[in-house]
Amino acid sequence: MYNKIIRNLFNKLFKIKKRVPDIAYDRHVLKPLLQNLVEEMLHHILDTGCASDMYSSEFQFEYDSEWRKCEIFMAHVNMEFYELKMQVSNSYLDRRECLISENTDLQIVVGSLFDCSLVQSLYDTIYRWEEGMYVEQVIIPEGVQQLAPMIFETERRKDENQAAEYPLYKHDRIGTLVFPGSLDIPQDDCLSPFASYVQRAFVWNGPTKCQKIRITHIDNHSPNFVIEDGVLYSSDRTRLIYCFVEKSSFVVPKSVTIIGPFAFCLQKSLRMIYLHDGITTICTAAFMACRSLTQIVIPKQVKNINCDTFDGCTSLCNVTIPDGAESIEHNAFRGCRSLSQITLPNSLKTIYGFEGCSSLREIDIPAGVENISGFMFCDSLRKVTLHRGVKRIDGYAFRYCGSLSEINFPEGLEEIGDRAFMPSYDGTNGLTKIVFPSTLRKIGVEAFYYNCKLRSVEFHSNIKEMGEAAFARCSSLEVIDKPNEMKINDNVFIQDKGLDKWGFWD
C-alpha cells in the first residue's frame, strides 16, 4: 500500500530518466544532477523496496579542474534504523558527508526524498563545502595592530590560542572587511593573514591543498595601506600584499618591488601577469594554484625563486629565468604539468623545485649546482645533463622518473642518496648503462632499485659505502666493471622488504 502511494506521487513529481553517466560537469549544473540523483534513488526504492544492504547512486562533476564524486547512500544500519546521506569525495580520498535523514521508520526516511527543498539544500551544502561560509561584514576592532598568519582549517583546532588572536578566524568568504586605523601587516616572506596551505607528505604527487579568504570589498581606515582595483598595497606602494579580486590579467605597478606571500594564490582565471624588472622579491606561494597562468618572465633582479611560488600552475608552459638567479627553492614549480622545457641560468647554485612536472622531457643542470634534488614524479623526463661541480644527488631526487634513459655522472660527484633513481614499483626507467666517476664515495639504500633495464655498471673508484638493495631487482644486470680491491656485499643485490618498514615516505 505504501509503495503504491509513493509510486503515484513519484509519477506526478518526476519524469523517469536513466542513470547519470560518469563524466565531468561544471558545478553550475549541479542542481539538475542532484535532481537526477534523487530520482534514481527513488527508482531503486520503488523497484526493490529498499533492501537492507547498502545502496548508492552517484555522478561525477568537476570543481576547479578537479574531479568530485557525489553519492547518495541508503542503508539499514545495524538492523535498527534506516539512514540516508550524501557523500562528496575526490580522487585523493578526501570525503565529506551530509546526513539527509535517519529514522527507524523507513517511510519517514524515504519521505525526505520528496521534500521540495532537498535539492536546493544539497546544492547549498556542496557549495559551502567548496567555497566556504559567507559572512556579509567583518570588522576588525580598533586597536588591533597586526593580523596573525592564516591558520589552515585542518590546523585550527591545534592552536586555539593563536586562533583567538586572529580576527579572520573561521572566515572563508567576506562581503566587506573593515580595517581599523591601527592596523598594519608587516612584511613576511612566507606567511600571509589571507591564505595558507596544508603541509604535504614528503612523497606526494597530488595537488597542494590551499585555502584563501575571498573578499569582495575592503573598507580601509588605516594609513598603512592603499587599495586600488581590488589589490591591497603598502602605503608607499612598494609592496603588493594581496590581490583579493579575481583577475584574468594584471600589470604590476612600477612602484612595486615586493610581491607578498600568497599574493595571487588561487586566482583561477589569471592567464597573464606582467612583472617589471624593478621587482626584487617574489615571496612564498605568490602564484600558487593559478591554474590558467600560461607564461611567466621572472624579473632580472629576482635572485631567489621561493618555495611554492608557482606550485600547482598546471597550465604554465613557458618560464624565463634570468641570468643572475641563484636558487630555485622547494616546490617552486611543483605540479607545473604543462612545463615541457626550461633553460636554467649558469648563475644557479640551488635547485629543488620541479616535482610533478610531468611534461618535462630534458634538463641541463648548470655546473654551479652542488646538490641536486626536486625531480620526483617527472615521469616524462628522459635526459639529464650534469656538469663537473655537482657533489651530491639527494635522496629521492629522481624517484618515480619512469622514462629516464640518459644521465651522466661527472667527476666531482661524491654521493648518490637513498632511492635517488628508484622508479615506481610497477614500472622501470630506461637506464641501460651507468658509469660512476672516480670521486664517488657513497651510494644510498635502494638508490637504483628496480632499474630492470640496467645491463652494465662501471665503477672508477673503490666505493666502500653502498646501501642495502642499492641494485636489487636489476634483473638485466650482466656486467659490473670495478677495481679489484673493491668489495660489494651480497645485500646490495638482494631485495629486502623489511626496508619498507622505514621507507614510510612511499
Secondary structure, DSSP 8 states (H G I E B T S, - for coil): -HHHHHHHHHHHH--------S---BGGGHHHHHHHHHHHHHHHHHHH---SS-EEEEEEEEETTEEEEEEEEEEEETTTEEEEEEEEE-TT--EEEEEEEEES-HHHHHHGGG-TTHHHHHHHHHHHHHH--EEEEEE--TT--B------GGGGGGGHHHHHT-TTTT-SEEEEEEE-TT-B----SS--SSEEE----SS--S---EEE-EEEEEEE--TTEEEETTEEEETTS-EEEEE-S--SEEE--TT--EE-TTTTTT-TT--EEE--TT--EE-TTTTTT-TT--EEE--TT--EE-TTTTTT-TT--EEE--TT--EE-TTTTTT-TT-------TT--EE---TT-TT--EEE--TT--EE---TT-TT--EEE--TT--EE-TTTTTT-TT--EE---TT--EE-TTTT---TT------EEE--TT--EE-TTTTTT-TT--EEE-SS---EE-TTTTTT-TT--EEE--TT----GGGSS--GGGGGT-TT-
